[in-house]
């Protein structure tokens, strides 16, 4: 099974680069052997969305910007689901 590429799309106008970098670091520290790459993608309009090969893993919602720990946990759940398929 090929390893997924994780993309973190963040709003550069909203200054979400730092949280995106923190999330990328957490993913790489925890799952470097299980992902192909982590890519940062500048966006706009308040976006903060984490995808794996076009599947949305987690995004900003009513609860606000997800922490790096929440993002890493969501990636972990995604990887576990993919492994079980």
N, CA, C and O atoms as a Maestro MAE file, in Angstrom:
{
 s_m_m2io_version
 :::
 2.0.0
}

f_m_ct {
 s_m_title
 :::
 protein
 m_atom[340] {
  # First column is atom index #
  i_m_mmod_type
  r_m_x_coord
  r_m_y_coord
  r_m_z_coord
  i_m_residue_number
  s_m_chain_name
  s_m_pdb_residue_name
  s_m_pdb_atom_name
  i_m_atomic_number
  :::
  1 25 0.848 -1.189 0.000 1 A "UNK " " N  " 7
  2 3 0.000 0.000 0.000 1 A "UNK " " CA " 6
  3 2 0.890 1.248 0.000 1 A "UNK " " C  " 6
  4 15 1.783 1.371 0.838 1 A "UNK " " O  " 8
  5 25 0.653 2.162 -0.926 2 A "UNK " " N  " 7
  6 3 1.472 3.380 -0.965 2 A "UNK " " CA " 6
  7 2 1.205 4.276 0.244 2 A "UNK " " C  " 6
  8 15 0.097 4.325 0.778 2 A "UNK " " O  " 8
  9 25 2.236 4.966 0.646 3 A "UNK " " N  " 7
  10 3 2.101 5.899 1.771 3 A "UNK " " CA " 6
  11 2 1.408 7.171 1.288 3 A "UNK " " C  " 6
  12 15 1.668 7.632 0.177 3 A "UNK " " O  " 8
  13 25 0.517 7.747 2.121 4 A "UNK " " N  " 7
  14 3 -0.180 8.965 1.706 4 A "UNK " " CA " 6
  15 2 0.684 10.213 1.871 4 A "UNK " " C  " 6
  16 15 1.568 10.274 2.726 4 A "UNK " " O  " 8
  17 25 0.405 11.196 1.035 5 A "UNK " " N  " 7
  18 3 0.971 12.527 1.202 5 A "UNK " " CA " 6
  19 2 -0.045 13.348 1.981 5 A "UNK " " C  " 6
  20 15 -1.205 13.448 1.583 5 A "UNK " " O  " 8
  21 25 0.384 13.928 3.073 6 A "UNK " " N  " 7
  22 3 -0.479 14.754 3.921 6 A "UNK " " CA " 6
  23 2 -0.287 16.207 3.490 6 A "UNK " " C  " 6
  24 15 0.842 16.693 3.414 6 A "UNK " " O  " 8
  25 25 -1.388 16.892 3.212 7 A "UNK " " N  " 7
  26 3 -1.338 18.303 2.825 7 A "UNK " " CA " 6
  27 2 -2.039 19.131 3.891 7 A "UNK " " C  " 6
  28 15 -3.168 18.837 4.285 7 A "UNK " " O  " 8
  29 25 -1.363 20.157 4.346 8 A "UNK " " N  " 7
  30 3 -1.945 21.109 5.295 8 A "UNK " " CA " 6
  31 2 -2.145 22.416 4.538 8 A "UNK " " C  " 6
  32 15 -1.183 23.114 4.215 8 A "UNK " " O  " 8
  33 25 -3.400 22.737 4.260 9 A "UNK " " N  " 7
  34 3 -3.726 24.005 3.612 9 A "UNK " " CA " 6
  35 2 -4.083 24.999 4.700 9 A "UNK " " C  " 6
  36 15 -4.953 24.735 5.532 9 A "UNK " " O  " 8
  37 25 -3.417 26.130 4.694 10 A "UNK " " N  " 7
  38 3 -3.597 27.118 5.763 10 A "UNK " " CA " 6
  39 2 -3.787 28.509 5.159 10 A "UNK " " C  " 6
  40 15 -3.283 28.808 4.077 10 A "UNK " " O  " 8
  41 25 -4.519 29.343 5.876 11 A "UNK " " N  " 7
  42 3 -4.748 30.724 5.456 11 A "UNK " " CA " 6
  43 2 -3.529 31.559 5.829 11 A "UNK " " C  " 6
  44 15 -3.246 31.772 7.008 11 A "UNK " " O  " 8
  45 25 -2.809 32.033 4.804 12 A "UNK " " N  " 7
  46 3 -1.644 32.861 5.102 12 A "UNK " " CA " 6
  47 2 -2.049 34.252 5.567 12 A "UNK " " C  " 6
  48 15 -1.321 34.884 6.332 12 A "UNK " " O  " 8
  49 25 -3.203 34.737 5.114 13 A "UNK " " N  " 7
  50 3 -3.699 36.055 5.538 13 A "UNK " " CA " 6
  51 2 -4.058 36.066 7.024 13 A "UNK " " C  " 6
  52 15 -3.990 37.104 7.682 13 A "UNK " " O  " 8
  53 25 -4.440 34.892 7.543 14 A "UNK " " N  " 7
  54 3 -4.873 34.758 8.939 14 A "UNK " " CA " 6
  55 2 -3.721 34.423 9.873 14 A "UNK " " C  " 6
  56 15 -3.922 34.232 11.072 14 A "UNK " " O  " 8
  57 25 -2.507 34.352 9.320 15 A "UNK " " N  " 7
  58 3 -1.316 34.024 10.113 15 A "UNK " " CA " 6
  59 2 -1.369 32.599 10.667 15 A "UNK " " C  " 6
  60 15 -0.957 32.360 11.803 15 A "UNK " " O  " 8
  61 25 -1.873 31.652 9.872 16 A "UNK " " N  " 7
  62 3 -1.960 30.252 10.293 16 A "UNK " " CA " 6
  63 2 -0.716 29.449 9.914 16 A "UNK " " C  " 6
  64 15 -0.705 28.228 10.068 16 A "UNK " " O  " 8
  65 25 0.320 30.109 9.425 17 A "UNK " " N  " 7
  66 3 1.528 29.386 9.059 17 A "UNK " " CA " 6
  67 2 2.138 28.681 10.271 17 A "UNK " " C  " 6
  68 15 2.503 27.509 10.183 17 A "UNK " " O  " 8
  69 25 2.252 29.374 11.389 18 A "UNK " " N  " 7
  70 3 2.882 28.765 12.567 18 A "UNK " " CA " 6
  71 2 2.117 27.521 13.025 18 A "UNK " " C  " 6
  72 15 2.749 26.489 13.250 18 A "UNK " " O  " 8
  73 25 0.784 27.566 13.175 19 A "UNK " " N  " 7
  74 3 0.073 26.333 13.548 19 A "UNK " " CA " 6
  75 2 0.225 25.231 12.506 19 A "UNK " " C  " 6
  76 15 0.267 24.053 12.860 19 A "UNK " " O  " 8
  77 25 0.307 25.595 11.227 20 A "UNK " " N  " 7
  78 3 0.505 24.591 10.177 20 A "UNK " " CA " 6
  79 2 1.880 23.940 10.309 20 A "UNK " " C  " 6
  80 15 2.012 22.725 10.163 20 A "UNK " " O  " 8
  81 25 2.895 24.743 10.583 21 A "UNK " " N  " 7
  82 3 4.242 24.208 10.780 21 A "UNK " " CA " 6
  83 2 4.303 23.297 12.005 21 A "UNK " " C  " 6
  84 15 4.943 22.246 11.975 21 A "UNK " " O  " 8
  85 25 3.633 23.707 13.080 22 A "UNK " " N  " 7
  86 3 3.601 22.881 14.298 22 A "UNK " " CA " 6
  87 2 2.911 21.544 14.029 22 A "UNK " " C  " 6
  88 15 3.361 20.500 14.503 22 A "UNK " " O  " 8
  89 25 1.821 21.582 13.269 23 A "UNK " " N  " 7
  90 3 1.109 20.350 12.931 23 A "UNK " " CA " 6
  91 2 1.980 19.458 12.038 23 A "UNK " " C  " 6
  92 15 2.032 18.245 12.237 23 A "UNK " " O  " 8
  93 25 2.655 20.050 11.070 24 A "UNK " " N  " 7
  94 3 3.535 19.280 10.184 24 A "UNK " " CA " 6
  95 2 4.656 18.618 10.984 24 A "UNK " " C  " 6
  96 15 4.981 17.451 10.768 24 A "UNK " " O  " 8
  97 25 5.235 19.370 11.899 25 A "UNK " " N  " 7
  98 3 6.314 18.824 12.728 25 A "UNK " " CA " 6
  99 2 5.805 17.653 13.560 25 A "UNK " " C  " 6
  100 15 6.473 16.624 13.656 25 A "UNK " " O  " 8
  101 25 4.640 17.801 14.157 26 A "UNK " " N  " 7
  102 3 4.069 16.739 14.995 26 A "UNK " " CA " 6
  103 2 3.798 15.485 14.160 26 A "UNK " " C  " 6
  104 15 4.071 14.370 14.605 26 A "UNK " " O  " 8
  105 25 3.263 15.669 12.954 27 A "UNK " " N  " 7
  106 3 2.996 14.530 12.071 27 A "UNK " " CA " 6
  107 2 4.301 13.818 11.723 27 A "UNK " " C  " 6
  108 15 4.380 12.591 11.789 27 A "UNK " " O  " 8
  109 25 5.315 14.582 11.357 28 A "UNK " " N  " 7
  110 3 6.588 13.977 10.976 28 A "UNK " " CA " 6
  111 2 7.282 13.309 12.151 28 A "UNK " " C  " 6
  112 15 7.894 12.254 11.986 28 A "UNK " " O  " 8
  113 25 7.197 13.902 13.328 29 A "UNK " " N  " 7
  114 3 7.794 13.281 14.516 29 A "UNK " " CA " 6
  115 2 7.102 11.962 14.855 29 A "UNK " " C  " 6
  116 15 7.742 11.021 15.324 29 A "UNK " " O  " 8
  117 25 5.802 11.902 14.618 30 A "UNK " " N  " 7
  118 3 5.024 10.725 15.023 30 A "UNK " " CA " 6
  119 2 4.878 9.666 13.946 30 A "UNK " " C  " 6
  120 15 4.826 8.476 14.257 30 A "UNK " " O  " 8
  121 25 4.810 10.078 12.677 31 A "UNK " " N  " 7
  122 3 4.433 9.143 11.609 31 A "UNK " " CA " 6
  123 2 5.324 9.216 10.373 31 A "UNK " " C  " 6
  124 15 4.876 8.870 9.280 31 A "UNK " " O  " 8
  125 25 6.550 9.648 10.515 32 A "UNK " " N  " 7
  126 3 7.437 9.796 9.353 32 A "UNK " " CA " 6
  127 2 7.582 8.499 8.566 32 A "UNK " " C  " 6
  128 15 7.746 8.532 7.347 32 A "UNK " " O  " 8
  129 25 7.523 7.371 9.244 33 A "UNK " " N  " 7
  130 3 7.667 6.090 8.562 33 A "UNK " " CA " 6
  131 2 6.380 5.625 7.879 33 A "UNK " " C  " 6
  132 15 6.383 4.630 7.154 33 A "UNK " " O  " 8
  133 25 5.274 6.352 8.114 34 A "UNK " " N  " 7
  134 3 3.981 5.923 7.569 34 A "UNK " " CA " 6
  135 2 3.395 6.893 6.550 34 A "UNK " " C  " 6
  136 15 2.340 6.625 5.976 34 A "UNK " " O  " 8
  137 25 4.075 8.023 6.321 35 A "UNK " " N  " 7
  138 3 3.605 8.990 5.325 35 A "UNK " " CA " 6
  139 2 4.709 9.243 4.302 35 A "UNK " " C  " 6
  140 15 5.897 9.182 4.616 35 A "UNK " " O  " 8
  141 25 4.289 9.527 3.081 36 A "UNK " " N  " 7
  142 3 5.243 9.829 2.013 36 A "UNK " " CA " 6
  143 2 5.866 11.208 2.216 36 A "UNK " " C  " 6
  144 15 7.075 11.386 2.063 36 A "UNK " " O  " 8
  145 25 5.012 12.188 2.567 37 A "UNK " " N  " 7
  146 3 5.464 13.569 2.730 37 A "UNK " " CA " 6
  147 2 4.382 14.362 3.450 37 A "UNK " " C  " 6
  148 15 3.222 13.955 3.515 37 A "UNK " " O  " 8
  149 25 4.791 15.492 3.982 38 A "UNK " " N  " 7
  150 3 3.847 16.482 4.511 38 A "UNK " " CA " 6
  151 2 4.085 17.751 3.716 38 A "UNK " " C  " 6
  152 15 5.201 18.269 3.667 38 A "UNK " " O  " 8
  153 25 3.024 18.246 3.094 39 A "UNK " " N  " 7
  154 3 3.123 19.414 2.226 39 A "UNK " " CA " 6
  155 2 2.319 20.568 2.835 39 A "UNK " " C  " 6
  156 15 1.201 20.367 3.309 39 A "UNK " " O  " 8
  157 25 2.886 21.759 2.820 40 A "UNK " " N  " 7
  158 3 2.175 22.958 3.252 40 A "UNK " " CA " 6
  159 2 1.689 23.694 2.014 40 A "UNK " " C  " 6
  160 15 2.436 23.889 1.055 40 A "UNK " " O  " 8
  161 25 0.421 24.100 2.049 41 A "UNK " " N  " 7
  162 3 -0.186 24.773 0.899 41 A "UNK " " CA " 6
  163 2 -0.852 26.063 1.378 41 A "UNK " " C  " 6
  164 15 -1.852 26.002 2.093 41 A "UNK " " O  " 8
  165 25 -0.321 27.228 1.000 42 A "UNK " " N  " 7
  166 3 -0.948 28.487 1.387 42 A "UNK " " CA " 6
  167 2 -2.344 28.598 0.782 42 A "UNK " " C  " 6
  168 15 -2.577 28.213 -0.364 42 A "UNK " " O  " 8
  169 25 -3.264 29.131 1.577 43 A "UNK " " N  " 7
  170 3 -4.633 29.342 1.114 43 A "UNK " " CA " 6
  171 2 -5.134 30.694 1.592 43 A "UNK " " C  " 6
  172 15 -4.350 31.564 1.971 43 A "UNK " " O  " 8
  173 25 -6.448 30.856 1.568 44 A "UNK " " N  " 7
  174 3 -7.046 32.122 1.986 44 A "UNK " " CA " 6
  175 2 -8.440 31.848 2.550 44 A "UNK " " C  " 6
  176 15 -8.850 30.694 2.669 44 A "UNK " " O  " 8
  177 25 -9.145 32.888 2.887 45 A "UNK " " N  " 7
  178 3 -10.516 32.808 3.406 45 A "UNK " " CA " 6
  179 2 -10.631 31.985 4.682 45 A "UNK " " C  " 6
  180 15 -11.644 31.320 4.897 45 A "UNK " " O  " 8
  181 25 -9.603 32.020 5.537 46 A "UNK " " N  " 7
  182 3 -9.681 31.374 6.841 46 A "UNK " " CA " 6
  183 2 -9.525 29.868 6.830 46 A "UNK " " C  " 6
  184 15 -9.885 29.206 7.804 46 A "UNK " " O  " 8
  185 25 -9.000 29.316 5.760 47 A "UNK " " N  " 7
  186 3 -8.902 27.861 5.641 47 A "UNK " " CA " 6
  187 2 -7.807 27.284 6.541 47 A "UNK " " C  " 6
  188 15 -6.731 27.865 6.689 47 A "UNK " " O  " 8
  189 25 -8.101 26.151 7.127 48 A "UNK " " N  " 7
  190 3 -7.110 25.286 7.770 48 A "UNK " " CA " 6
  191 2 -7.654 23.877 7.600 48 A "UNK " " C  " 6
  192 15 -8.543 23.439 8.330 48 A "UNK " " O  " 8
  193 25 -7.096 23.180 6.614 49 A "UNK " " N  " 7
  194 3 -7.624 21.862 6.227 49 A "UNK " " CA " 6
  195 2 -6.458 20.901 6.025 49 A "UNK " " C  " 6
  196 15 -5.470 21.223 5.366 49 A "UNK " " O  " 8
  197 25 -6.600 19.712 6.611 50 A "UNK " " N  " 7
  198 3 -5.587 18.678 6.468 50 A "UNK " " CA " 6
  199 2 -6.190 17.546 5.656 50 A "UNK " " C  " 6
  200 15 -7.235 16.998 6.005 50 A "UNK " " O  " 8
  201 25 -5.511 17.202 4.564 51 A "UNK " " N  " 7
  202 3 -5.996 16.137 3.692 51 A "UNK " " CA " 6
  203 2 -4.896 15.102 3.474 51 A "UNK " " C  " 6
  204 15 -3.706 15.374 3.640 51 A "UNK " " O  " 8
  205 25 -5.334 13.924 3.101 52 A "UNK " " N  " 7
  206 3 -4.416 12.860 2.697 52 A "UNK " " CA " 6
  207 2 -4.899 12.376 1.347 52 A "UNK " " C  " 6
  208 15 -5.954 11.750 1.239 52 A "UNK " " O  " 8
  209 25 -4.131 12.667 0.329 53 A "UNK " " N  " 7
  210 3 -4.498 12.256 -1.019 53 A "UNK " " CA " 6
  211 2 -5.953 12.608 -1.333 53 A "UNK " " C  " 6
  212 15 -6.714 11.766 -1.810 53 A "UNK " " O  " 8
  213 25 -6.327 13.839 -1.066 54 A "UNK " " N  " 7
  214 3 -7.637 14.437 -1.360 54 A "UNK " " CA " 6
  215 2 -8.761 14.037 -0.404 54 A "UNK " " C  " 6
  216 15 -9.898 14.466 -0.595 54 A "UNK " " O  " 8
  217 25 -8.475 13.229 0.616 55 A "UNK " " N  " 7
  218 3 -9.463 12.894 1.645 55 A "UNK " " CA " 6
  219 2 -9.275 13.850 2.811 55 A "UNK " " C  " 6
  220 15 -8.178 13.938 3.364 55 A "UNK " " O  " 8
  221 25 -10.328 14.570 3.197 56 A "UNK " " N  " 7
  222 3 -10.220 15.499 4.323 56 A "UNK " " CA " 6
  223 2 -10.095 14.702 5.617 56 A "UNK " " C  " 6
  224 15 -10.932 13.854 5.923 56 A "UNK " " O  " 8
  225 25 -9.042 14.987 6.366 57 A "UNK " " N  " 7
  226 3 -8.799 14.323 7.641 57 A "UNK " " CA " 6
  227 2 -9.369 15.161 8.776 57 A "UNK " " C  " 6
  228 15 -10.077 14.651 9.644 57 A "UNK " " O  " 8
  229 25 -9.054 16.446 8.758 58 A "UNK " " N  " 7
  230 3 -9.553 17.373 9.785 58 A "UNK " " CA " 6
  231 2 -9.479 18.779 9.203 58 A "UNK " " C  " 6
  232 15 -8.608 19.080 8.387 58 A "UNK " " O  " 8
  233 25 -10.395 19.626 9.629 59 A "UNK " " N  " 7
  234 3 -10.357 21.022 9.216 59 A "UNK " " CA " 6
  235 2 -10.925 21.887 10.322 59 A "UNK " " C  " 6
  236 15 -11.547 21.400 11.266 59 A "UNK " " O  " 8
  237 25 -10.698 23.175 10.181 60 A "UNK " " N  " 7
  238 3 -11.206 24.102 11.180 60 A "UNK " " CA " 6
  239 2 -12.724 24.130 11.108 60 A "UNK " " C  " 6
  240 15 -13.314 24.195 10.030 60 A "UNK " " O  " 8
  241 25 -13.334 24.080 12.271 61 A "UNK " " N  " 7
  242 3 -14.785 24.127 12.340 61 A "UNK " " CA " 6
  243 2 -15.223 25.040 13.468 61 A "UNK " " C  " 6
  244 15 -14.518 25.988 13.813 61 A "UNK " " O  " 8
  245 25 -16.373 24.762 14.039 62 A "UNK " " N  " 7
  246 3 -16.918 25.580 15.110 62 A "UNK " " CA " 6
  247 2 -15.998 25.631 16.334 62 A "UNK " " C  " 6
  248 15 -16.003 26.609 17.081 62 A "UNK " " O  " 8
  249 25 -15.213 24.574 16.531 63 A "UNK " " N  " 7
  250 3 -14.313 24.529 17.686 63 A "UNK " " CA " 6
  251 2 -13.033 25.322 17.461 63 A "UNK " " C  " 6
  252 15 -12.201 25.424 18.363 63 A "UNK " " O  " 8
  253 25 -12.868 25.877 16.283 64 A "UNK " " N  " 7
  254 3 -11.710 26.715 15.993 64 A "UNK " " CA " 6
  255 2 -10.568 25.946 15.373 64 A "UNK " " C  " 6
  256 15 -10.741 24.827 14.889 64 A "UNK " " O  " 8
  257 25 -9.409 26.551 15.392 65 A "UNK " " N  " 7
  258 3 -8.207 25.993 14.797 65 A "UNK " " CA " 6
  259 2 -7.787 24.747 15.575 65 A "UNK " " C  " 6
  260 15 -7.612 24.823 16.791 65 A "UNK " " O  " 8
  261 25 -7.622 23.607 14.908 66 A "UNK " " N  " 7
  262 3 -7.209 22.406 15.635 66 A "UNK " " CA " 6
  263 2 -5.746 22.497 16.062 66 A "UNK " " C  " 6
  264 15 -4.902 23.005 15.323 66 A "UNK " " O  " 8
  265 25 -5.461 22.005 17.245 67 A "UNK " " N  " 7
  266 3 -4.085 22.002 17.746 67 A "UNK " " CA " 6
  267 2 -3.263 20.971 16.984 67 A "UNK " " C  " 6
  268 15 -3.809 20.105 16.300 67 A "UNK " " O  " 8
  269 25 -1.952 21.074 17.110 68 A "UNK " " N  " 7
  270 3 -1.057 20.105 16.470 68 A "UNK " " CA " 6
  271 2 -1.347 18.696 16.984 68 A "UNK " " C  " 6
  272 15 -1.288 17.733 16.220 68 A "UNK " " O  " 8
  273 25 -1.656 18.575 18.261 69 A "UNK " " N  " 7
  274 3 -1.989 17.262 18.823 69 A "UNK " " CA " 6
  275 2 -3.265 16.698 18.217 69 A "UNK " " C  " 6
  276 15 -3.332 15.507 17.913 69 A "UNK " " O  " 8
  277 25 -4.285 17.547 18.037 70 A "UNK " " N  " 7
  278 3 -5.533 17.081 17.417 70 A "UNK " " CA " 6
  279 2 -5.305 16.676 15.976 70 A "UNK " " C  " 6
  280 15 -5.870 15.683 15.516 70 A "UNK " " O  " 8
  281 25 -4.494 17.420 15.261 71 A "UNK " " N  " 7
  282 3 -4.192 17.081 13.873 71 A "UNK " " CA " 6
  283 2 -3.476 15.736 13.823 71 A "UNK " " C  " 6
  284 15 -3.834 14.874 13.021 71 A "UNK " " O  " 8
  285 25 -2.468 15.552 14.670 72 A "UNK " " N  " 7
  286 3 -1.723 14.290 14.694 72 A "UNK " " CA " 6
  287 2 -2.635 13.121 15.041 72 A "UNK " " C  " 6
  288 15 -2.504 12.040 14.466 72 A "UNK " " O  " 8
  289 25 -3.550 13.324 15.968 73 A "UNK " " N  " 7
  290 3 -4.499 12.266 16.337 73 A "UNK " " CA " 6
  291 2 -5.401 11.927 15.151 73 A "UNK " " C  " 6
  292 15 -5.668 10.753 14.894 73 A "UNK " " O  " 8
  293 25 -5.867 12.936 14.435 74 A "UNK " " N  " 7
  294 3 -6.715 12.702 13.264 74 A "UNK " " CA " 6
  295 2 -5.942 11.954 12.176 74 A "UNK " " C  " 6
  296 15 -6.502 11.087 11.505 74 A "UNK " " O  " 8
  297 25 -4.673 12.281 11.999 75 A "UNK " " N  " 7
  298 3 -3.837 11.572 11.031 75 A "UNK " " CA " 6
  299 2 -3.669 10.116 11.477 75 A "UNK " " C  " 6
  300 15 -3.735 9.203 10.655 75 A "UNK " " O  " 8
  301 25 -3.456 9.903 12.765 76 A "UNK " " N  " 7
  302 3 -3.333 8.548 13.298 76 A "UNK " " CA " 6
  303 2 -4.588 7.728 13.003 76 A "UNK " " C  " 6
  304 15 -4.496 6.579 12.573 76 A "UNK " " O  " 8
  305 25 -5.758 8.320 13.235 77 A "UNK " " N  " 7
  306 3 -7.017 7.621 12.958 77 A "UNK " " CA " 6
  307 2 -7.153 7.320 11.467 77 A "UNK " " C  " 6
  308 15 -7.598 6.234 11.094 77 A "UNK " " O  " 8
  309 25 -6.779 8.259 10.620 78 A "UNK " " N  " 7
  310 3 -6.826 8.039 9.171 78 A "UNK " " CA " 6
  311 2 -5.918 6.880 8.775 78 A "UNK " " C  " 6
  312 15 -6.327 6.001 8.018 78 A "UNK " " O  " 8
  313 25 -4.691 6.876 9.284 79 A "UNK " " N  " 7
  314 3 -3.740 5.821 8.947 79 A "UNK " " CA " 6
  315 2 -4.239 4.462 9.421 79 A "UNK " " C  " 6
  316 15 -4.062 3.461 8.727 79 A "UNK " " O  " 8
  317 25 -4.856 4.419 10.587 80 A "UNK " " N  " 7
  318 3 -5.404 3.154 11.103 80 A "UNK " " CA " 6
  319 2 -6.538 2.657 10.211 80 A "UNK " " C  " 6
  320 15 -6.625 1.463 9.925 80 A "UNK " " O  " 8
  321 25 -7.403 3.566 9.773 81 A "UNK " " N  " 7
  322 3 -8.500 3.172 8.863 81 A "UNK " " CA " 6
  323 2 -7.953 2.654 7.544 81 A "UNK " " C  " 6
  324 15 -8.427 1.644 7.023 81 A "UNK " " O  " 8
  325 25 -6.957 3.345 7.003 82 A "UNK " " N  " 7
  326 3 -6.382 2.941 5.723 82 A "UNK " " CA " 6
  327 2 -5.704 1.568 5.828 82 A "UNK " " C  " 6
  328 15 -5.762 0.763 4.898 82 A "UNK " " O  " 8
  329 25 -5.072 1.321 6.957 83 A "UNK " " N  " 7
  330 3 -4.378 0.052 7.161 83 A "UNK " " CA " 6
  331 2 -5.367 -1.112 7.224 83 A "UNK " " C  " 6
  332 15 -5.067 -2.221 6.784 83 A "UNK " " O  " 8
  333 25 -6.555 -0.841 7.780 84 A "UNK " " N  " 7
  334 3 -7.541 -1.905 7.956 84 A "UNK " " CA " 6
  335 2 -8.303 -2.221 6.663 84 A "UNK " " C  " 6
  336 15 -9.025 -3.217 6.603 84 A "UNK " " O  " 8
  337 25 -8.151 -1.390 5.637 85 A "UNK " " N  " 7
  338 3 -8.852 -1.634 4.362 85 A "UNK " " CA " 6
  339 2 -8.176 -2.695 3.533 85 A "UNK " " C  " 6
  340 15 -8.641 -3.013 2.439 85 A "UNK " " O  " 8
  :::
 }
 m_bond[339] {
  # First column is bond index #
  i_m_from
  i_m_to
  i_m_order
  :::
  1 1 2 1
  2 2 3 1
  3 3 4 2
  4 3 5 1
  5 5 6 1
  6 6 7 1
  7 7 8 2
  8 7 9 1
  9 9 10 1
  10 10 11 1
  11 11 12 2
  12 11 13 1
  13 13 14 1
  14 14 15 1
  15 15 16 2
  16 15 17 1
  17 17 18 1
  18 18 19 1
  19 19 20 2
  20 19 21 1
  21 21 22 1
  22 22 23 1
  23 23 24 2
  24 23 25 1
  25 25 26 1
  26 26 27 1
  27 27 28 2
  28 27 29 1
  29 29 30 1
  30 30 31 1
  31 31 32 2
  32 31 33 1
  33 33 34 1
  34 34 35 1
  35 35 36 2
  36 35 37 1
  37 37 38 1
  38 38 39 1
  39 39 40 2
  40 39 41 1
  41 41 42 1
  42 42 43 1
  43 43 44 2
  44 43 45 1
  45 45 46 1
  46 46 47 1
  47 47 48 2
  48 47 49 1
  49 49 50 1
  50 50 51 1
  51 51 52 2
  52 51 53 1
  53 53 54 1
  54 54 55 1
  55 55 56 2
  56 55 57 1
  57 57 58 1
  58 58 59 1
  59 59 60 2
  60 59 61 1
  61 61 62 1
  62 62 63 1
  63 63 64 2
  64 63 65 1
  65 65 66 1
  66 66 67 1
  67 67 68 2
  68 67 69 1
  69 69 70 1
  70 70 71 1
  71 71 72 2
  72 71 73 1
  73 73 74 1
  74 74 75 1
  75 75 76 2
  76 75 77 1
  77 77 78 1
  78 78 79 1
  79 79 80 2
  80 79 81 1
  81 81 82 1
  82 82 83 1
  83 83 84 2
  84 83 85 1
  85 85 86 1
  86 86 87 1
  87 87 88 2
  88 87 89 1
  89 89 90 1
  90 90 91 1
  91 91 92 2
  92 91 93 1
  93 93 94 1
  94 94 95 1
  95 95 96 2
  96 95 97 1
  97 97 98 1
  98 98 99 1
  99 99 100 2
  100 99 101 1
  101 101 102 1
  102 102 103 1
  103 103 104 2
  104 103 105 1
  105 105 106 1
  106 106 107 1
  107 107 108 2
  108 107 109 1
  109 109 110 1
  110 110 111 1
  111 111 112 2
  112 111 113 1
  113 113 114 1
  114 114 115 1
  115 115 116 2
  116 115 117 1
  117 117 118 1
  118 118 119 1
  119 119 120 2
  120 119 121 1
  121 121 122 1
  122 122 123 1
  123 123 124 2
  124 123 125 1
  125 125 126 1
  126 126 127 1
  127 127 128 2
  128 127 129 1
  129 129 130 1
  130 130 131 1
  131 131 132 2
  132 131 133 1
  133 133 134 1
  134 134 135 1
  135 135 136 2
  136 135 137 1
  137 137 138 1
  138 138 139 1
  139 139 140 2
  140 139 141 1
  141 141 142 1
  142 142 143 1
  143 143 144 2
  144 143 145 1
  145 145 146 1
  146 146 147 1
  147 147 148 2
  148 147 149 1
  149 149 150 1
  150 150 151 1
  151 151 152 2
  152 151 153 1
  153 153 154 1
  154 154 155 1
  155 155 156 2
  156 155 157 1
  157 157 158 1
  158 158 159 1
  159 159 160 2
  160 159 161 1
  161 161 162 1
  162 162 163 1
  163 163 164 2
  164 163 165 1
  165 165 166 1
  166 166 167 1
  167 167 168 2
  168 167 169 1
  169 169 170 1
  170 170 171 1
  171 171 172 2
  172 171 173 1
  173 173 174 1
  174 174 175 1
  175 175 176 2
  176 175 177 1
  177 177 178 1
  178 178 179 1
  179 179 180 2
  180 179 181 1
  181 181 182 1
  182 182 183 1
  183 183 184 2
  184 183 185 1
  185 185 186 1
  186 186 187 1
  187 187 188 2
  188 187 189 1
  189 189 190 1
  190 190 191 1
  191 191 192 2
  192 191 193 1
  193 193 194 1
  194 194 195 1
  195 195 196 2
  196 195 197 1
  197 197 198 1
  198 198 199 1
  199 199 200 2
  200 199 201 1
  201 201 202 1
  202 202 203 1
  203 203 204 2
  204 203 205 1
  205 205 206 1
  206 206 207 1
  207 207 208 2
  208 207 209 1
  209 209 210 1
  210 210 211 1
  211 211 212 2
  212 211 213 1
  213 213 214 1
  214 214 215 1
  215 215 216 2
  216 215 217 1
  217 217 218 1
  218 218 219 1
  219 219 220 2
  220 219 221 1
  221 221 222 1
  222 222 223 1
  223 223 224 2
  224 223 225 1
  225 225 226 1
  226 226 227 1
  227 227 228 2
  228 227 229 1
  229 229 230 1
  230 230 231 1
  231 231 232 2
  232 231 233 1
  233 233 234 1
  234 234 235 1
  235 235 236 2
  236 235 237 1
  237 237 238 1
  238 238 239 1
  239 239 240 2
  240 239 241 1
  241 241 242 1
  242 242 243 1
  243 243 244 2
  244 243 245 1
  245 245 246 1
  246 246 247 1
  247 247 248 2
  248 247 249 1
  249 249 250 1
  250 250 251 1
  251 251 252 2
  252 251 253 1
  253 253 254 1
  254 254 255 1
  255 255 256 2
  256 255 257 1
  257 257 258 1
  258 258 259 1
  259 259 260 2
  260 259 261 1
  261 261 262 1
  262 262 263 1
  263 263 264 2
  264 263 265 1
  265 265 266 1
  266 266 267 1
  267 267 268 2
  268 267 269 1
  269 269 270 1
  270 270 271 1
  271 271 272 2
  272 271 273 1
  273 273 274 1
  274 274 275 1
  275 275 276 2
  276 275 277 1
  277 277 278 1
  278 278 279 1
  279 279 280 2
  280 279 281 1
  281 281 282 1
  282 282 283 1
  283 283 284 2
  284 283 285 1
  285 285 286 1
  286 286 287 1
  287 287 288 2
  288 287 289 1
  289 289 290 1
  290 290 291 1
  291 291 292 2
  292 291 293 1
  293 293 294 1
  294 294 295 1
  295 295 296 2
  296 295 297 1
  297 297 298 1
  298 298 299 1
  299 299 300 2
  300 299 301 1
  301 301 302 1
  302 302 303 1
  303 303 304 2
  304 303 305 1
  305 305 306 1
  306 306 307 1
  307 307 308 2
  308 307 309 1
  309 309 310 1
  310 310 311 1
  311 311 312 2
  312 311 313 1
  313 313 314 1
  314 314 315 1
  315 315 316 2
  316 315 317 1
  317 317 318 1
  318 318 319 1
  319 319 320 2
  320 319 321 1
  321 321 322 1
  322 322 323 1
  323 323 324 2
  324 323 325 1
  325 325 326 1
  326 326 327 1
  327 327 328 2
  328 327 329 1
  329 329 330 1
  330 330 331 1
  331 331 332 2
  332 331 333 1
  333 333 334 1
  334 334 335 1
  335 335 336 2
  336 335 337 1
  337 337 338 1
  338 338 339 1
  339 339 340 2
  :::
 }
}
